[in-house]
Amino acid sequence: MSHGNSNGHDNTRQLLVNGVADAVGFVGGALLGFWLGQLLGLDIFAPGYGTGSLVGIALVGLGGGLGLHGARRWQNSRRSQPSKD
């Protein structure tokens, strides 16, 4: 039996690719922010919420946001290129 159109499958695949790309971008950016904080001597796991901890936490959040933004820009650039399928 032929379905003729696999648009539903293509849409599901695209959603999965977008979700994985977002997750990788966010986690990768957050890890970069964390390690940058570590290099600067900022421990996000230090007891209490001192200035160093808060700045380190902000770097993790900023890194995650920038990573997500970068992943979405990458996705948009791939959408604007002609498909090789």
N, C-alpha and C positions, 0 to 999 in steps of 0.2 A: 504494500500500500504506500503510495507516494503522498506526502503532505504538500508538495509543491513549494512551500515557503517555510523557511526556517527562521523567520524573523523573531519569534519568541525565544528560540535558543540563542540567537545572536544577541538579543537584548539582555538575556540572563548572563551570558558570557561577559558582555560589556560592563554590566553592573558589578560582577565579581572582580573583573580586572580593575575597575575604578576603586572598589573597596580595598583591595589588596594594596594598590598603589598608595592610597590615602594612609593606610595603616603603616606601610613601610616608611613613607615620608615622615609621618608624625613620630613614630618610634625612633627612627634614625636621627631626626632633628633633636628630639628630646635627649637621646644619648649623647649627641655632640654637645648640647648645652650642659649636660651633667659633667662630661669630661672636661669641658672648658672651665667650669666651676671648680673642679678638682685641681686643675692646673693652677688656678688662681688662689687655691687654698680655701675654697668655700665648701663646707661640708653640710649638705642638706639634711643629713641624719644626725647632726650634733644635737645634744640635749637642749631643750628650750627652743625659743624662736628668736635667736639673736640676729643681728644685722647680716652676718655672713650666711646664715641659713636661709634667710629670706631672699637675699640676692641670688644665692644658688638656686633656690626654688624658682625664682623669676627667670633665671637663665634656662632652666629646664623647660618651663612653659613657653618662653620665647623661641627656643630651639624647636620645640614641637610644632608651634604655629608656623614658623618659617619652613620647616620640613614639609608640612602639609601643603603650604602655599606652593612650594617648589614642585611637589608631586602633582598638584592640579595644573600648574603651568605646563609641566611635561605632558600630562594627559591631553591638554588642549592643543599643544603643538603637534602631537601625534594625530589628533583628529583632523587637523587642517591639512595634513599631508595626504596625498593620494594613497589608497590602500594597495598593498602588494598581494592581496589575496586573489 
